[in-house]
Amino acid sequence: MSVGNFAFGGVQRSYSFPEAGIGRLGNSTSVVQMPSIECEQVCFQAPPGNTGDVYIGTSAAMGTAHAIVLEAGNWSPYFPVDNLDKFFYICEDAASYVVYSLVR
């Protein structure tokens, strides 16, 4: 893949994107830390078949009020981060789950 130059928060960064990955995180109605996978950027989706919202945050104590809320079918923006384990998630119900897309 080609090299990209992007500015996040006014800071210019270079990314090489030699590899991409997509994964599914199991449904959980309690806060769970995402697995340790090195990356350069990541985004999240609440798949269209979900029956409840999913919440993405950066703390085990995030709660639903301090998180990004994704309704079924919605995607987050890409976040520049060095590891997927910087994020936590919780699902509104046991039938919903989270999908991630990352580049590294």
Phi, psi and chi 1 to 4 in degrees:
 res  aa     phi    psi   chi1   chi2   chi3   chi4
   1 MET       -  159.8  -61.5 -175.7  140.5      -
   2 SER   -83.7  162.3   63.1      -      -      -
   3 VAL   -80.6  137.5  172.3      -      -      -
   4 GLY  -119.5  149.0      -      -      -      -
   5 ASN  -120.5  120.6  -70.1  -57.3      -      -
   6 PHE  -132.3  150.5  -57.9   98.3      -      -
   7 ALA  -109.9  120.2      -      -      -      -
   8 PHE  -117.1  123.2  -69.2  103.2      -      -
   9 GLY    61.3   31.4      -      -      -      -
  10 GLY    80.5    1.3      -      -      -      -
  11 VAL  -106.2  124.0  177.2      -      -      -
  12 GLN   -77.1  129.6 -171.6   74.4   21.4      -
  13 ARG  -131.9  150.3  -67.2 -176.5  172.0   91.9
  14 SER  -109.2  138.6  -65.9      -      -      -
  15 TYR  -128.0  142.1  -63.4   96.0      -      -
  16 SER   -98.6  -29.1   57.3      -      -      -
  17 PHE    48.4   51.8  -56.2  143.0      -      -
  18 PRO   -75.1  -13.8   28.2  -34.7      -      -
  19 GLU  -150.2  145.7 -174.2  178.6  -17.6      -
  20 ALA  -126.4  158.8      -      -      -      -
  21 GLY  -151.4  151.0      -      -      -      -
  22 ILE  -131.7  138.7  -63.7  173.5      -      -
  23 GLY  -148.1  163.6      -      -      -      -
  24 ARG  -116.8  132.5  174.2 -178.2  168.3  167.7
  25 LEU  -102.2  134.2  -58.8  171.5      -      -
  26 GLY   -58.1  154.7      -      -      -      -
  27 ASN   -72.8  141.3   50.7  -15.3      -      -
  28 SER  -152.6  131.5  177.8      -      -      -
  29 THR   -95.4   10.8   56.1      -      -      -
  30 SER  -127.1  158.3   58.0      -      -      -
  31 VAL   -64.9  131.3  176.8      -      -      -
  32 VAL  -130.3  137.4  176.2      -      -      -
  33 GLN   -78.6  139.2 -175.4  173.4   17.0      -
  34 MET   -71.9  158.6  -64.4 -171.8 -172.4      -
  35 PRO   -68.8  159.5   24.9  -33.0      -      -
  36 SER   -79.9  104.2  178.4      -      -      -
  37 ILE  -136.9  117.3  -58.3  173.3      -      -
  38 GLU   -64.6  142.5  -69.1 -176.7   -2.2      -
  39 CYS  -158.9  174.5   58.7      -      -      -
  40 GLU  -110.7  -32.5  -66.2 -176.6   37.7      -
  41 GLN  -149.2  152.6  -67.9 -173.8   33.5      -
  42 VAL  -147.3  147.1   63.9      -      -      -
  43 CYS  -133.8  164.8   73.9      -      -      -
  44 PHE  -128.4  152.0  -54.2  100.8      -      -
  45 GLN  -133.3  142.9 -177.1 -163.0   31.7      -
  46 ALA   -97.8  106.1      -      -      -      -
  47 PRO   -54.6  151.1  -26.9   36.9      -      -
  48 PRO   -56.8  -27.8  -23.3   31.6      -      -
  49 GLY   -81.1   -4.5      -      -      -      -
  50 ASN   -61.0  145.6  -82.6    4.1      -      -
  51 THR  -100.8   -6.1   56.2      -      -      -
  52 GLY  -141.5  172.8      -      -      -      -
  53 ASP   -77.5  159.1  -63.5  -21.8      -      -
  54 VAL  -120.2  150.3  -63.9      -      -      -
  55 TYR  -123.2  131.1  -57.3   87.0      -      -
  56 ILE  -119.2  129.6  -50.9  -68.1      -      -
  57 GLY  -144.4 -175.8      -      -      -      -
  58 THR  -118.0   18.4   56.7      -      -      -
  59 SER  -148.2  144.3  166.5      -      -      -
  60 ALA   -64.4  -21.1      -      -      -      -
  61 ALA   -99.2   23.4      -      -      -      -
  62 MET   -62.9  -40.6   66.8 -178.9 -153.3      -
  63 GLY    62.3  174.2      -      -      -      -
  64 THR   -82.2  -15.0   57.1      -      -      -
  65 ALA   -82.8  -17.3      -      -      -      -
  66 HIS  -120.1   53.1  -64.8   82.6      -      -
  67 ALA  -150.9  163.8      -      -      -      -
  68 ILE   -80.2  129.8  -64.9  170.1      -      -
  69 VAL  -101.0  125.7 -178.9      -      -      -
  70 LEU  -116.8  118.6  -64.7  175.9      -      -
  71 GLU   -81.2  162.2  -63.8  175.1  -19.6      -
  72 ALA   -50.0  128.4      -      -      -      -
  73 GLY    90.4   -8.8      -      -      -      -
  74 ASN   -90.7  148.9  -73.2  -12.4      -      -
  75 TRP  -113.0  149.3  -75.8   88.8      -      -
  76 SER   -86.0  169.1   74.0      -      -      -
  77 PRO   -73.2  170.4   25.3  -32.0      -      -
  78 TYR   -76.6  139.2  -89.6   90.9      -      -
  79 PHE  -113.9  130.6  -62.5  102.5      -      -
  80 PRO   -75.8  117.9   24.8  -29.0      -      -
  81 VAL  -155.9  150.6   64.7      -      -      -
  82 ASP   -90.6  -12.2   64.1   -4.6      -      -
  83 ASN  -156.6  138.7 -159.6  -55.9      -      -
  84 LEU   -61.8  -26.1 -171.6   59.6      -      -
  85 ASP   -70.2    1.4   68.0    2.5      -      -
  86 LYS   -76.1  -11.1  -58.3  -74.8 -165.9  -87.6
  87 PHE  -112.1  153.7  -67.2   96.4      -      -
  88 PHE  -126.3  159.1  -65.4   77.2      -      -
  89 TYR  -146.5  161.0   73.1   97.6      -      -
  90 ILE  -149.1  143.6 -175.3  171.8      -      -
  91 CYS  -106.1  144.6  -59.8      -      -      -
  92 GLU   -65.7  -31.9 -172.4  172.3   44.6      -
  93 ASP  -144.7  169.2   59.6   44.6      -      -
  94 ALA   -73.3   -8.9      -      -      -      -
  95 ALA   -95.3   -4.8      -      -      -      -
  96 SER  -102.9  155.1  -62.4      -      -      -
  97 TYR  -151.1  177.0   59.5   95.2      -      -
  98 VAL  -120.2  140.2 -180.0      -      -      -
  99 VAL  -115.7  138.7  171.0      -      -      -
 100 TYR  -118.2  152.0   63.5   84.8      -      -
 101 SER  -129.8  123.8  173.7      -      -      -
 102 LEU  -134.0  159.2   58.0   80.5      -      -
 103 VAL  -124.8  143.6  -71.0      -      -      -
 104 ARG  -146.7      -   53.3 -178.1  167.9 -174.1
